[in-house]
Amino acid sequence: MKHTLTFGFALTLAATISSPGIARAQQQPDLRFKTGMWPDGAVIGASLAAALVPVLWPNHFPRATCSPCDPAALWSFDRSTIGPLRSLPDKISYLTVGSEAVMGFLFLAHSRKGQGSAAFWEDVTIGAQSASVAAATTEWLKVLFHRPRPFLYLPTASGTPTADNGRAFPSSHGTIAFAAAAAYASILHRRGLLGQHKLQVGLLFAAAAVTGVLRVVAHQHFPTDAIAGAAVGFAVGWTVPALHATVP
């Protein structure tokens, strides 16, 4: 999760650097979103701080401590995916979610081509807020459900699980990936350009889906963890731009 939160910090840094552009964006009637250092900067900062609390102080909040855990408590849908941790798909999943962040950044830049930097940074601000809110939501859902990761259900599991291994639901990779894809799609929709960028939107959602599948294949998450992450990410990513829209 610490690696996943890095993407949120990167987006936040970009939005902060862009503050002059944000100020100009508020003065341009052709822009489709209202953004500003206040309250948007505060929301981003507060969301990232909230996401980091259970990461920096992991033992102060609920987590699963069973090892091995009882598979009988699982749905059969999830029980069939129990297995040992697989390193390769785990590592690739970080690559896919990172690649999606880069693609989204480049796609936004291309879609705002010729409109000036203010328009682009306006979108980046909204994307950063979507990612940070999604990260915070996921971290506290993990604390609330404190579900063990699949490999802790193996009969050979032993020792006390780390806090991270005792908080698998929902998948943070899936949440961030789908939040990024949905935010991009929602931004384009509010600007009336979604139909012109179907390929880019499809690529982002495909990368998000691959990320979720890889987390299950790596036995870092159950299918329901990945599905829940996708649902939370999509809901946040689609809603945040809608809250900033200045036109339907």
C-alpha angles and dihedrals in degrees: 000000000000089000091049093052088056089074090056091052091049092053091046092052091051091050092049093050088051096060094118088053091051091054091052091047091061090059097051115087093199093067116099101211137057113224136160143160086260123077096358095056090049092050092051093047094045092047093051091047090050091049092051097050097080090038096054094038101032098158095056094071136058119281136162113269102180117119111198097021124205112262090199088077091063130087111252088243090064097033091066091062098057111126147126120295113274113210102198100056088041091058093042090054089062088052094051095049090045092049090051091054090052093045092050091051092050094044091053090050091051094047090054094046112144094014098094132252094282092067092049095048090047088062092044090055091054091046091051091051091049091052095046095047090047091050093050093047092050096047093054093044086055089054092047096051098027093191121178121243117253097257090061089068092064115109088234094059113117142163129042112308119236117249090254092053089049094056111059104139117120112016110247092200090055093046095051093043095051092041090057093048094044093047091053091049092046093049091052091045092054089050093049092243103105094106091056094055104043093129094054092046090049092051092052094049090045090053090048091051092048089051091054093048092049091053089056094044089051088054090236090119142020119238091255089055090056094044092050091048091051091049094049092045094049093047094051095040093051096042102047095063089046090058090055098044116121092191131036 
